[in-house]
């Protein structure tokens, strides 16, 4: 039986909530609103989440370009296929929604693919922030367009400021 664990982690662009268990990371989400009460009550990082926190630290410090975590996102078979395809977008690269649908084999599914991207439960690690509009515009990001821009600039080597 699963025993879902939770921890909070302060990033340069908000407080992340990480959930998972011995089967892997189920979700990483980020919050705009003040979650300092939850953050301060998260004293000890559960052992099943420690590696995730360490790798996120390395990512934000500019020392990690790939994640090596056991993932266990919950979603439909179609959503899982879309999220798995996102894992093929390399650090520092982008792909358009149309290119992503072509990789999945059905260009007519562009809206469904975009919707699945928006439901990605594992922020940053499954890199939906690397998907852009056909004209290169920063469209559609559940964490906010400003975070998408920050992450893409971080991955391009641009100097970033901590915003939280």
N, CA, C and O of each residue as an XYZ file, in Angstrom:
656
protein
N       0.842     -1.194      0.000
C       0.000      0.000      0.000
C       0.879      1.246      0.000
O       1.921      1.288      0.654
N       0.447      2.246     -0.734
C       1.194      3.488     -0.869
C       1.031      4.372      0.364
O      -0.046      4.456      0.954
N       2.120      5.023      0.731
C       2.102      5.972      1.838
C       2.653      7.288      1.291
O       3.840      7.580      1.434
N       1.784      8.074      0.666
C       2.187      9.306      0.010
C       2.793     10.276      1.024
O       2.196     10.581      2.057
N       3.998     10.750      0.698
C       4.728     11.693      1.552
C       4.751     13.057      0.864
O       4.648     13.144     -0.359
N       4.886     14.112      1.654
C       4.901     15.477      1.124
C       6.018     16.267      1.773
O       6.302     16.113      2.960
N       6.650     17.119      0.973
C       7.593     18.092      1.508
C       7.454     19.371      0.696
O       6.920     19.365     -0.413
N       7.939     20.459      1.262
C       7.936     21.749      0.585
C       9.381     22.182      0.395
O      10.243     21.934      1.237
N       9.618     22.834     -0.731
C      10.980     23.197     -1.109
C      10.968     24.610     -1.685
O      10.187     24.897     -2.592
N      11.804     25.476     -1.185
C      11.859     26.851     -1.669
C      12.744     26.918     -2.910
O      13.913     26.532     -2.879
N      12.161     27.417     -4.007
C      12.896     27.591     -5.267
C      13.032     29.087     -5.530
O      12.398     29.889     -4.844
N      13.834     29.471     -6.495
C      13.938     30.892     -6.848
C      12.644     31.482     -7.411
O      12.510     32.703     -7.499
N      11.690     30.623     -7.795
C      10.459     31.121     -8.405
C       9.199     30.627     -7.701
O       8.139     30.518     -8.318
N       9.314     30.335     -6.429
C       8.152     29.946     -5.641
C       8.432     28.754     -4.743
O       9.510     28.161     -4.778
N       7.441     28.423     -3.945
C       7.531     27.263     -3.063
C       6.974     26.055     -3.814
O       5.838     26.077     -4.287
N       7.778     25.010     -3.919
C       7.343     23.779     -4.583
C       6.826     22.800     -3.543
O       7.397     22.660     -2.462
N       5.762     22.141     -3.880
C       5.212     21.051     -3.071
C       5.545     19.763     -3.808
O       5.165     19.594     -4.967
N       6.248     18.862     -3.147
C       6.682     17.601     -3.753
C       5.954     16.463     -3.043
O       5.951     16.385     -1.814
N       5.335     15.580     -3.830
C       4.635     14.432     -3.272
C       5.115     13.153     -3.948
O       5.328     13.119     -5.160
N       5.279     12.119     -3.161
C       5.692     10.841     -3.706
C       5.760      9.781     -2.632
O       5.434     10.018     -1.469
N       6.189      8.620     -3.046
C       6.334      7.496     -2.131
C       7.411      6.571     -2.673
O       8.191      6.959     -3.544
N       7.455      5.358     -2.164
C       8.484      4.410     -2.586
C       8.369      4.046     -4.071
O       9.311      3.503     -4.647
N       7.219      4.342     -4.695
C       7.023      4.063     -6.119
C       7.462      5.201     -7.017
O       7.459      5.061     -8.240
N       7.843      6.337     -6.424
C       8.338      7.451     -7.217
C       7.637      8.767     -6.918
O       6.722      8.838     -6.098
N       8.090      9.797     -7.602
C       7.533     11.138     -7.458
C       6.200     11.199     -8.203
O       6.144     10.893     -9.394
N       5.132     11.588     -7.514
C       3.821     11.700     -8.145
C       3.528     13.117     -8.608
O       2.877     13.318     -9.633
N       4.008     14.099     -7.856
C       3.736     15.469     -8.277
C       4.747     16.446     -7.705
O       5.262     16.268     -6.601
N       5.013     17.477     -8.483
C       5.770     18.647     -8.039
C       4.989     19.838     -8.569
O       4.840     20.006     -9.780
N       4.495     20.659     -7.662
C       3.748     21.846     -8.071
C       4.366     23.060     -7.398
O       5.104     22.934     -6.421
N       4.059     24.233     -7.927
C       4.640     25.463     -7.398
C       3.510     26.447     -7.118
O       2.485     26.459     -7.800
N       3.726     27.273     -6.093
C       2.677     28.174     -5.646
C       3.121     29.618     -5.671
O       4.261     29.937     -5.335
N       2.200     30.500     -6.078
C       2.395     31.939     -6.000
C       2.085     32.438     -4.599
O       2.817     33.252     -4.036
N       0.975     31.931     -4.042
C       0.527     32.427     -2.757
C       1.484     32.022     -1.651
O       2.318     31.131     -1.815
N       1.345     32.679     -0.554
C       2.224     32.437      0.587
C       1.930     31.061      1.177
O       0.844     30.818      1.702
N       2.892     30.181      1.086
C       2.757     28.852      1.678
C       3.762     28.698      2.809
O       4.155     27.584      3.153
N       4.173     29.811      3.382
C       5.216     29.763      4.403
C       4.811     28.927      5.607
O       5.670     28.320      6.246
N       3.526     28.882      5.932
C       3.093     28.066      7.070
C       3.364     26.591      6.786
O       3.914     25.881      7.628
N       2.979     26.140      5.607
C       3.230     24.742      5.231
C       4.724     24.501      5.088
O       5.238     23.462      5.504
N       5.419     25.472      4.494
C       6.854     25.338      4.275
C       7.596     25.220      5.604
O       8.482     24.378      5.753
N       7.238     26.051      6.551
C       7.936     26.025      7.843
C       7.575     24.799      8.661
O       8.347     24.384      9.526
N       6.393     24.202      8.398
C       6.009     23.007      9.147
C       6.647     21.751      8.560
O       6.582     20.679      9.162
N       7.260     21.881      7.392
C       7.918     20.752      6.742
C       9.360     20.680      7.242
O      10.287     21.123      6.564
N       9.533     20.118      8.436
C      10.838     20.112      9.097
C      11.813     19.128      8.463
O      12.952     19.473      8.147
N      11.357     17.928      8.288
C      12.233     16.864      7.810
C      11.756     16.378      6.444
O      10.561     16.178      6.224
N      12.689     16.195      5.549
C      12.347     15.720      4.209
C      12.254     14.196      4.256
O      13.212     13.526      4.640
N      11.094     13.645      3.863
C      10.980     12.181      3.833
C      12.059     11.580      2.928
O      12.404     12.159      1.897
N      12.579     10.437      3.312
C      13.685      9.826      2.570
C      13.328      9.568      1.109
O      14.196      9.661      0.242
N      12.065      9.245      0.821
C      11.668      8.961     -0.561
C      11.642     10.222     -1.425
O      11.531     10.124     -2.647
N      11.742     11.411     -0.808
C      11.720     12.679     -1.544
C      13.064     13.395     -1.526
O      13.247     14.383     -2.237
N      13.997     12.913     -0.729
C      15.280     13.587     -0.555
C      16.049     13.733     -1.869
O      16.591     14.802     -2.150
N      16.101     12.685     -2.664
C      16.831     12.734     -3.933
C      16.222     13.787     -4.869
O      16.948     14.460     -5.600
N      14.912     13.927     -4.847
C      14.239     14.926     -5.672
C      14.651     16.334     -5.237
O      14.965     17.172     -6.082
N      14.653     16.598     -3.943
C      15.057     17.909     -3.428
C      16.510     18.189     -3.801
O      16.837     19.299     -4.220
N      17.374     17.206     -3.653
C      18.786     17.362     -4.001
C      18.951     17.704     -5.474
O      19.707     18.612     -5.822
N      18.244     16.980     -6.344
C      18.368     17.221     -7.783
C      17.776     18.570     -8.186
O      18.304     19.222     -9.087
N      16.695     19.001     -7.544
C      16.157     20.332     -7.814
C      17.150     21.404     -7.372
O      17.335     22.399     -8.073
N      17.793     21.214     -6.214
C      18.846     22.138     -5.763
C      19.924     22.274     -6.839
O      20.334     23.381     -7.186
N      20.372     21.137     -7.358
C      21.419     21.131     -8.380
C      20.942     21.814     -9.667
O      21.703     22.542    -10.305
N      19.693     21.579    -10.043
C      19.128     22.212    -11.241
C      19.143     23.736    -11.081
O      19.619     24.449    -11.964
N      18.628     24.226     -9.970
C      18.558     25.676     -9.779
C      19.936     26.298     -9.590
O      20.120     27.484     -9.861
N      20.899     25.517     -9.131
C      22.271     26.013     -8.981
C      23.034     25.970    -10.310
O      24.182     26.410    -10.380
N      22.405     25.445    -11.352
C      23.061     25.360    -12.664
C      24.014     24.191    -12.782
O      24.867     24.175    -13.670
N      23.884     23.203    -11.894
C      24.790     22.060    -11.894
C      24.150     20.782    -12.428
O      24.802     19.739    -12.476
N      22.885     20.849    -12.829
C      22.187     19.659    -13.329
C      21.371     20.031    -14.556
O      20.649     21.028    -14.567
N      21.504     19.198    -15.603
C      20.724     19.408    -16.814
C      19.743     18.273    -17.078
O      18.837     18.418    -17.899
N      19.910     17.161    -16.401
C      19.011     16.012    -16.531
C      18.650     15.510    -15.148
O      19.463     15.554    -14.225
N      17.426     15.032    -15.013
C      16.986     14.458    -13.748
C      17.035     12.945    -13.836
O      16.743     12.356    -14.876
N      17.405     12.333    -12.734
C      17.470     10.886    -12.634
C      16.634     10.479    -11.428
O      17.160     10.133    -10.371
N      15.326     10.529    -11.614
C      14.393     10.246    -10.532
C      13.406      9.178    -10.972
O      13.092      9.052    -12.155
N      12.928      8.421    -10.016
C      11.845      7.488    -10.292
C      10.556      8.312    -10.280
O      10.210      8.928     -9.271
N       9.852      8.313    -11.413
C       8.633      9.107    -11.552
C       7.409      8.209    -11.553
O       7.448      7.091    -12.065
N       6.330      8.702    -10.980
C       5.086      7.956    -10.927
C       3.901      8.908    -11.071
O       3.033      8.957    -10.200
N       3.862      9.673    -12.183
C       2.750     10.604    -12.361
C       1.452      9.844    -12.613
O       1.450      8.805    -13.274
N       0.368     10.359    -12.093
C      -0.927      9.713    -12.245
C      -1.703     10.405    -13.357
O      -1.912     11.617    -13.307
N      -2.132      9.642    -14.363
C      -2.896     10.197    -15.473
C      -3.371      9.093    -16.400
O      -3.094      7.912    -16.193
N      -4.092      9.513    -17.427
C      -4.595      8.552    -18.413
C      -3.433      8.007    -19.245
O      -2.317      8.524    -19.189
N      -3.709      6.969    -20.005
C      -2.691      6.397    -20.892
C      -2.207      7.443    -21.886
O      -1.011      7.527    -22.163
N      -3.136      8.252    -22.433
C      -2.752      9.296    -23.378
C      -1.875     10.344    -22.695
O      -0.833     10.721    -23.230
N      -2.285     10.815    -21.524
C      -1.482     11.793    -20.795
C      -0.089     11.250    -20.509
O       0.900     11.967    -20.658
N      -0.008     10.002    -20.104
C       1.289      9.370    -19.824
C       2.176      9.392    -21.069
O       3.375      9.655    -20.974
N       1.585      9.114    -22.244
C       2.389      9.109    -23.470
C       2.891     10.513    -23.789
O       4.025     10.676    -24.238
N       2.061     11.526    -23.564
C       2.472     12.911    -23.807
C       3.591     13.287    -22.836
O       4.593     13.871    -23.250
N       3.437     12.964    -21.570
C       4.454     13.310    -20.567
C       5.764     12.574    -20.844
O       6.843     13.139    -20.667
N       5.671     11.319    -21.276
C       6.891     10.578    -21.627
C       7.613     11.233    -22.794
O       8.843     11.273    -22.820
N       6.857     11.747    -23.760
C       7.477     12.419    -24.902
C       8.154     13.718    -24.473
O       9.185     14.089    -25.034
N       7.593     14.409    -23.494
C       8.220     15.629    -22.975
C       9.627     15.344    -22.435
O      10.513     16.195    -22.520
N       9.822     14.166    -21.890
C      11.127     13.796    -21.336
C      12.215     13.738    -22.410
O      13.402     13.721    -22.084
N      11.822     13.706    -23.682
C      12.787     13.664    -24.789
C      13.269     15.043    -25.222
O      14.130     15.146    -26.096
N      12.729     16.105    -24.627
C      13.168     17.456    -24.978
C      14.364     17.803    -24.099
O      14.235     17.919    -22.881
N      15.500     17.964    -24.708
C      16.751     18.184    -23.980
C      16.794     19.541    -23.289
O      16.146     20.496    -23.717
N      17.560     19.603    -22.229
C      17.836     20.838    -21.499
C      18.314     21.909    -22.481
O      19.164     21.651    -23.333
N      17.757     23.106    -22.348
C      18.182     24.210    -23.201
C      17.546     24.222    -24.581
O      17.845     25.107    -25.384
N      16.688     23.275    -24.873
C      16.026     23.180    -26.179
C      14.536     23.426    -25.997
O      14.000     23.299    -24.897
N      13.886     23.774    -27.081
C      12.433     23.875    -27.074
C      11.882     23.080    -28.245
O      12.600     22.721    -29.178
N      10.599     22.820    -28.165
C       9.876     22.124    -29.223
C       8.511     22.806    -29.310
O       7.979     23.252    -28.293
N       7.950     22.888    -30.490
C       6.609     23.462    -30.619
C       5.559     22.392    -30.307
O       5.847     21.196    -30.310
N       4.344     22.854    -30.042
C       3.251     21.906    -29.810
C       3.050     21.028    -31.044
O       2.790     19.831    -30.917
N       3.168     21.615    -32.239
C       3.018     20.840    -33.472
C       4.113     19.782    -33.579
O       3.829     18.638    -33.934
N       5.352     20.144    -33.281
C       6.444     19.163    -33.309
C       6.185     18.042    -32.304
O       6.469     16.875    -32.577
N       5.651     18.400    -31.153
C       5.359     17.375    -30.154
C       4.287     16.412    -30.661
O       4.409     15.201    -30.481
N       3.240     16.942    -31.295
C       2.193     16.056    -31.809
C       2.725     15.162    -32.926
O       2.322     14.004    -33.039
N       3.633     15.694    -33.755
C       4.245     14.865    -34.794
C       5.047     13.728    -34.166
O       5.005     12.598    -34.654
N       5.772     14.015    -33.097
C       6.542     12.979    -32.406
C       5.618     11.892    -31.854
O       5.990     10.720    -31.789
N       4.420     12.295    -31.460
C       3.447     11.350    -30.920
C       2.668     10.629    -32.019
O       1.945      9.671    -31.744
N       2.819     11.101    -33.293
C       2.227     10.400    -34.417
C       0.836     10.846    -34.843
O       0.204     10.157    -35.644
N       0.333     11.970    -34.341
C      -1.005     12.413    -34.730
C      -1.107     13.930    -34.669
O      -1.404     14.495    -33.616
N      -0.861     14.591    -35.801
C      -0.875     16.057    -35.824
C      -2.261     16.625    -35.550
O      -2.382     17.796    -35.188
N      -3.300     15.827    -35.713
C      -4.658     16.300    -35.432
C      -4.938     16.381    -33.928
O      -5.942     16.959    -33.512
N      -4.062     15.810    -33.127
C      -4.279     15.768    -31.676
C      -3.644     16.953    -30.952
O      -3.407     16.881    -29.746
N      -3.366     18.037    -31.666
C      -2.620     19.143    -31.077
C      -3.311     19.719    -29.837
O      -2.638     20.033    -28.855
N      -4.618     19.861    -29.865
C      -5.324     20.400    -28.682
C      -5.272     19.423    -27.514
O      -5.095     19.833    -26.367
N      -5.423     18.155    -27.799
C      -5.365     17.145    -26.731
C      -3.964     17.079    -26.127
O      -3.805     16.911    -24.918
N      -2.951     17.215    -26.984
C      -1.563     17.214    -26.508
C      -1.310     18.439    -25.634
O      -0.708     18.331    -24.566
N      -1.767     19.595    -26.086
C      -1.605     20.820    -25.301
C      -2.327     20.696    -23.961
O      -1.812     21.143    -22.936
N      -3.502     20.099    -23.963
C      -4.256     19.899    -22.724
C      -3.503     18.962    -21.775
O      -3.426     19.221    -20.574
N      -2.957     17.889    -22.310
C      -2.183     16.952    -21.480
C      -0.938     17.632    -20.913
O      -0.577     17.401    -19.759
N      -0.272     18.476    -21.728
C       0.874     19.235    -21.230
C       0.455     20.063    -20.021
O       1.172     20.121    -19.022
N      -0.707     20.701    -20.114
C      -1.201     21.545    -19.041
C      -1.547     20.784    -17.775
O      -1.631     21.372    -16.697
N      -1.749     19.488    -17.899
C      -2.066     18.655    -16.733
C      -0.840     17.915    -16.196
O      -0.956     17.077    -15.302
N       0.327     18.228    -16.744
C       1.566     17.602    -16.288
C       1.718     17.823    -14.779
O       1.799     18.967    -14.333
N       1.758     16.750    -13.992
C       1.815     16.918    -12.539
C       3.229     17.089    -11.970
O       3.380     17.360    -10.779
N       4.258     16.935    -12.798
C       5.626     16.959    -12.259
C       6.399     18.112    -12.886
O       7.106     17.957    -13.882
N       6.233     19.280    -12.257
C       6.832     20.543    -12.676
C       8.343     20.405    -12.834
O       8.991     19.760    -12.010
N       8.896     20.983    -13.850
C      10.312     21.052    -14.216
C      10.877     19.694    -14.644
O      11.451     19.588    -15.728
N      10.728     18.660    -13.822
C      11.329     17.363    -14.116
C      10.774     16.790    -15.424
O      11.531     16.289    -16.255
N       9.446     16.867    -15.605
C       8.831     16.572    -16.902
C       8.669     17.943    -17.545
O       7.760     18.691    -17.186
N       9.546     18.280    -18.495
C       9.755     19.671    -18.898
C       8.738     20.253    -19.901
O       9.090     20.561    -21.040
N       7.500     20.396    -19.474
C       6.501     21.003    -20.359
C       6.797     22.482    -20.610
O       6.256     23.069    -21.547
N       7.649     23.087    -19.782
C       8.030     24.490    -20.014
C       8.840     24.644    -21.305
O       9.014     25.762    -21.790
N       9.326     23.558    -21.856
C      10.139     23.605    -23.078
C       9.293     23.547    -24.350
O       9.843     23.516    -25.452
N       7.968     23.531    -24.216
C       7.091     23.505    -25.383
C       6.572     24.927    -25.621
O       6.035     25.568    -24.718
N       6.743     25.398    -26.849
C       6.382     26.771    -27.203
C       5.424     26.771    -28.397
O       5.203     25.740    -29.032
N       4.864     27.945    -28.688
C       3.994     28.099    -29.839
C       4.774     27.959    -31.137
O       6.001     28.054    -31.139
N       4.074     27.734    -32.235
C       4.713     27.556    -33.546
C       5.571     28.737    -33.959
O       6.533     28.583    -34.711
N       5.215     29.929    -33.461
C       5.991     31.131    -33.781
C       7.067     31.421    -32.727
O       7.699     32.477    -32.743
N       7.264     30.460    -31.808
C       8.261     30.629    -30.760
C       7.742     31.348    -29.531
O       8.492     31.557    -28.578
N       6.468     31.732    -29.534
C       5.898     32.455    -28.397
C       5.733     31.540    -27.185
O       5.556     30.329    -27.311
N       5.797     32.160    -26.016
C       5.637     31.423    -24.764
C       4.155     31.367    -24.427
O       3.601     32.295    -23.837
N       3.531     30.277    -24.806
C       2.103     30.113    -24.575
C       1.860     28.934    -23.666
O       2.681     28.021    -23.573
N       0.738     28.961    -23.003
C       0.244     27.816    -22.260
C       1.183     27.203    -21.251
O       1.852     26.213    -21.543
N       1.240     27.777    -20.074
C       2.030     27.163    -19.003
C       1.272     27.306    -17.698
O       1.008     28.419    -17.245
N       0.919     26.171    -17.089
C       0.101     26.175    -15.877
C       0.775     26.930    -14.727
O       0.086     27.485    -13.871
N       2.096     26.957    -14.696
C       2.820     27.653    -13.634
C       2.936     29.147    -13.856
O       3.494     29.860    -13.022
N       2.410     29.630    -14.980
C       2.482     31.051    -15.314
C       3.560     31.292    -16.363
O       4.649     30.723    -16.300
N       3.234     32.145    -17.327
C       4.163     32.431    -18.421
C       5.479     33.007    -17.892
O       6.543     32.717    -18.439
N       5.416     33.816    -16.838
C       6.650     34.397    -16.305
C       7.580     33.322    -15.784
O       8.798     33.467    -15.889
N       7.036     32.228    -15.215
C       7.889     31.116    -14.757
C       8.477     30.374    -15.946
O       9.645     29.988    -15.927
N       7.668     30.174    -16.982
C       8.156     29.505    -18.191
C       9.336     30.290    -18.760
O      10.368     29.713    -19.101
N       9.176     31.608    -18.858
C      10.246     32.470    -19.363
C      11.483     32.348    -18.479
O      12.595     32.238    -18.995
N      11.312     32.364    -17.168
C      12.432     32.256    -16.232
C      13.164     30.935    -16.441
O      14.392     30.909    -16.526
N      12.413     29.842    -16.524
C      13.022     28.516    -16.682
C      13.785     28.395    -18.005
O      14.891     27.856    -18.039
N      13.198     28.892    -19.080
C      13.881     28.822    -20.376
C      15.141     29.678    -20.376
O      16.155     29.283    -20.951
N      15.090     30.831    -19.746
C      16.288     31.671    -19.643
C      17.333     30.998    -18.747
O      18.527     31.052    -19.041
N      16.895     30.373    -17.670
C      17.811     29.638    -16.784
C      18.536     28.548    -17.574
O      19.743     28.357    -17.423
N      17.789     27.841    -18.411
C      18.377     26.752    -19.185
C      19.224     27.257    -20.349
O      20.035     26.509    -20.894
N      19.046     28.508    -20.730
C      19.868     29.057    -21.808
C      21.176     29.640    -21.268
O      22.040     30.069    -22.034
N      21.305     29.650    -19.960
C      22.522     30.184    -19.345
C      22.429     31.648    -18.984
O      23.414     32.232    -18.531
N      21.262     32.263    -19.173
C      21.083     33.662    -18.811
C      21.101     33.795    -17.293
O      20.613     32.917    -16.581
N      21.661     34.887    -16.804
C      21.724     35.140    -15.375
C      20.315     35.399    -14.844
O      19.585     36.219    -15.401
N      19.936     34.717    -13.792
C      18.590     34.828    -13.240
C      18.608     35.461    -11.865
O      19.597     35.382    -11.136
N      17.495     36.091    -11.525
C      17.310     36.641    -10.190
C      16.333     35.766     -9.442
O      15.423     35.194    -10.042
N      16.511     35.655     -8.136
C      15.541     34.976     -7.305
C      14.353     35.905     -7.131
O      14.515     37.064     -6.748
N      13.165     35.401     -7.410
C      11.965     36.220     -7.351
C      11.152     35.983     -6.088
O      10.232     36.751     -5.808
N      11.459     34.950     -5.318
C      10.750     34.677     -4.072
C      11.747     34.533     -2.955
O      11.361     34.299     -1.810
